[in-house]
Every structure is written in structure tokens, then in C-alpha cells.
């Protein structure tokens, strides 16, 4: 069976009734029209400020904070939809959330296309920081397969189960608590993934205050730059 990723990359429908046909209407030879089936994934509803209620017909998933919650919630959603109907399979997962950075100015929306697990540290046994021991795949740094990216900075996001307020847990251009886990689930399901993060704080001793003061502004930037972009459908 040909994968949906292969059929998308080919750029047209062959008309032979492929099970994973991404073109609409399906199975029309030469058809190049596709409509993305997008899932937006966020950790907390407070980050979207009720501003995504009109985002339809696509779906929104709130996972809760941290890598475990993110992995469980996204895996459950993707496995359930895939088992019910192949047509329900997502063609793109977009993560939106807030994040800290010591390298990018606050109050900016940035695209993250490279992901590493910043709190995986088994260097004492000879492994690289961020490397999961005895795991052949995926690679240490996951990279986005999304062809949709209106920003194009391609920042690296370091994910860990701690809110960064000092240099000891800083790794990457951007730090968050869910993106690597979401990227890894999408890697396993062979679904394109990209993350857009609004920089609320400098990942320093003022991080908690800056996050609270700035988090409400990010969703407006996300809607303006991403959800209203002409290429999202």
C-alpha cells in the first residue's frame, strides 16, 4: 500500500483507487486538489484565550502540560481516528504554544522545525545530551516534514519537563514542555508536524512573570500569521 506521504509528494491522483488517496475528490485521475486535514495541538486552553472556537472544520486538541500528557493525548487521538476511518487521518499536525528563549526577542511568533529532548541526559554512560539510550530511531534531533511554514526561521526547540528559569535546563533556541513529544508521535505515525511558538519570556529568573504578562498576545499573532495564511487549506 502506498503511503499518503508518497501520494502527496507525487502531486497528482493516479485514478487507481489508492486507499490513502489525499486528493479531493478522490480517485479522479490527474486531480491535484487537496484539502489539508489539520489538527491543532495546544497544551492549555489559557494559551488560546478562547480564540480558536471558530477554527473549523479542523480539530483542536488540548493535551495538558508536559511530555507524558502530550504523548498520551496525541497518540490516543491519532490512533482512534485512524481506526475509525482512513479518511479521518490527519495530513498535518500544528502545535501552537508559548515558549521561552534566550536567543529570540520576546513577543515574536517563531516556527520550530527541529526538536530535541533537552532533559534527556545520559552523558554519564557515554551518550550525547538529548540522546535516548539504546534507541535506533528516531534520530537525536527530529526534523519537521511539513511543507507548510509561512515564517521560515526553522528554529530548534528543546523540550523538557521543567519550566526554564536558569541556564542549567536551557538547550536550543526555544524551550518548551511538549513539542518534542508531539513531534515524535507524528514521526511514528508518519504525519507532517510543525510547531509555532510565541516567545513570552527569556527563560530566565523573570520567566514566570513575563509568561503571565505576555501569553494572551500570542494567539492573535498565531491567527494572523498562520491560520489566516492563504496556503493553510
C-alpha positions in Angstrom: 0.0 0.0 0.0 1.4 3.4 -1.0 1.8 5.9 1.9 -0.2 9.1 1.9 3.1 11.0 2.1 4.3 9.4 -1.2 1.0 10.2 -2.9 1.1 13.8 -1.7 4.7 14.2 -2.9 3.7 12.7 -6.4 1.5 15.8 -6.8 -1.5 14.2 -8.6 -4.1 11.4 -8.4 -3.4 8.3 -10.4 -7.1 7.3 -10.5 -6.4 3.8 -9.4 -8.3 3.9 -6.1 -5.5 4.2 -3.7 -6.6 3.7 -0.1 -4.6 6.6 1.2 -5.6 9.0 -1.7 -5.2 12.6 -0.3 -6.9 14.3 -3.3 -10.4 15.7 -3.3 -12.5 14.4 -4.9 -10.7 11.0 -4.5 -9.7 8.7 -7.3 -10.0 11.2 -10.2 -7.0 10.8 -12.5 -4.9 13.9 -12.8 -6.6 15.7 -9.9 -4.2 17.9 -7.9 -6.6 19.5 -5.5 -6.0 18.6 -1.8 -7.6 19.9 1.4 -5.5 19.6 4.5 -7.0 17.8 7.4 -5.3 19.7 10.2 -5.1 19.0 13.9 -4.0 22.0 16.1 -2.5 20.8 19.3 -2.0 23.0 22.4 -1.1 22.3 26.0 -3.6 24.6 27.7 -6.7 26.4 26.8 -5.4 29.5 28.5 -2.8 29.8 25.7 -5.5 30.2 23.1 -7.8 32.5 25.2 -10.9 31.1 23.6 -9.8 32.4 20.2 -9.9 29.1 18.3 -13.5 28.3 18.8 -14.3 29.3 15.3 -11.5 27.2 13.8 -13.4 24.7 11.8 -13.8 22.2 10.3 -10.4 21.3 11.6 -9.8 20.0 15.1 -8.2 21.3 18.2 -6.6 19.1 20.9 -5.6 20.2 24.4 -3.1 17.8 25.9 -2.2 19.2 29.3 1.4 20.2 30.3 4.5 18.0 29.8 5.8 15.3 27.6 3.8 12.4 29.1 0.4 14.2 28.8 1.3 15.4 25.2 2.3 11.9 24.1 -0.8 10.2 25.6 -3.3 12.7 24.3 -2.0 12.9 20.7 -1.4 9.1 20.4 -5.0 8.5 21.6 -6.4 11.0 19.1 -4.5 9.7 16.1 -4.9 6.0 16.8 -8.7 6.4 17.4 -9.3 8.4 14.2 -7.1 6.1 12.2 -9.0 3.0 13.4 -12.4 4.5 12.7 -11.9 5.8 9.2 -8.9 6.2 6.9 -10.4 9.5 5.6 -10.1 10.9 9.1 -6.3 10.6 9.0 -4.6 13.9 9.7 -2.4 15.4 6.9 -0.8 17.9 9.2 -0.4 18.4 13.0 0.3 22.0 14.1 1.4 22.7 17.6 0.8 26.2 19.0 2.0 27.3 22.4 4.1 29.7 24.4 7.8 29.3 24.9 10.9 30.9 26.3 14.1 31.9 24.5 17.5 33.5 25.3 18.2 33.9 21.6 14.9 35.3 20.2 13.3 38.5 21.3 10.1 38.3 23.3 6.7 38.9 21.7 7.6 37.2 18.5 6.0 34.2 16.8 8.6 31.7 15.6 8.4 28.4 13.7 10.1 25.4 15.2 11.1 22.7 12.8 13.8 20.9 14.8 13.2 19.2 18.1 15.4 17.7 20.8 14.7 16.4 24.3 16.7 18.8 26.5 16.2 16.9 29.8 17.3 13.5 28.4 20.8 13.4 29.8 22.7 10.1 30.0 26.1 11.6 29.2 27.4 9.7 32.2 27.1 6.5 30.2 28.7 7.9 27.1 25.6 9.1 25.3 25.1 12.5 23.8 22.9 15.0 25.7 19.4 14.6 24.3 20.0 11.1 23.1 17.7 8.3 24.3 19.8 5.3 25.2 19.6 2.2 23.0 17.1 3.7 20.7 18.0 3.4 17.0 15.1 5.6 15.7 14.2 8.4 15.5 17.4 10.4 15.3 18.6 12.5 18.2 17.1 15.6 16.6 13.7 15.3 15.0 13.0 17.5 11.9 9.7 18.7 10.6 8.3 17.2 7.3 5.7 20.0 6.9 5.6 21.8 3.6 3.5 24.5 5.3 5.7 27.1 7.0 4.8 30.8 6.4 7.6 32.0 8.8 10.7 30.0 7.7 13.2 30.7 10.6 13.4 26.9 11.3 14.3 27.3 15.0 15.4 24.4 17.2 13.1 23.6 20.2 14.4 22.0 23.3 11.6 20.2 25.2 11.7 19.1 28.8 9.5 18.6 31.8 10.6 21.7 33.6 9.8 25.4 33.3 13.2 27.1 32.4 14.3 29.9 34.7 18.1 29.5 34.5 20.8 28.3 32.1 21.0 24.8 33.5 18.0 23.5 31.6 18.5 25.6 28.5 19.1 23.8 25.2 18.2 25.0 21.8 16.9 28.4 20.5 13.5 27.9 22.1 12.5 25.9 25.2 9.1 24.4 25.9 7.5 21.3 27.6 5.6 19.4 24.8 6.9 19.9 21.2 9.5 17.1 21.1 6.9 14.6 22.4 4.4 15.7 19.8 7.0 15.6 17.0 8.0 12.0 18.0 4.4 10.8 17.9 3.9 12.3 14.5 7.2 10.7 13.4 5.9 7.3 14.4 2.6 7.9 12.6 4.3 9.4 9.6 2.3 12.6 9.8 3.8 16.0 9.0 4.3 18.2 12.1 5.3 21.8 12.7 5.3 23.9 15.8 4.7 27.7 16.2 5.8 29.2 19.5 5.1 32.7 20.8 8.1 33.8 22.8 6.7 35.1 26.1 9.9 35.1 28.2 13.6 35.0 28.2 13.9 31.6 30.0 15.5 33.4 33.0 14.6 34.5 36.5 11.8 36.7 35.3 10.3 33.9 33.1 7.2 33.3 35.3 6.2 36.9 35.4 6.9 37.5 31.7 4.9 34.4 30.7 1.8 35.6 32.7 2.0 39.1 31.2 2.6 38.1 27.6 0.8 34.8 26.9 -2.5 36.4 25.9 -0.9 38.2 23.0 0.4 35.2 21.2 -2.8 33.7 19.9 -3.5 36.9 17.9 -0.2 36.5 16.1 -0.8 32.8 15.5 -4.2 33.5 13.9 -2.9 36.4 11.9 0.3 34.8 10.6 -0.7 31.1 10.4 -4.4 30.4 10.4 -5.2 33.3 8.0 -2.4 32.3 5.6 -3.6 31.5 2.1 -1.7 28.2 1.9 -3.1 26.6 5.1 -6.1 25.0 3.2 
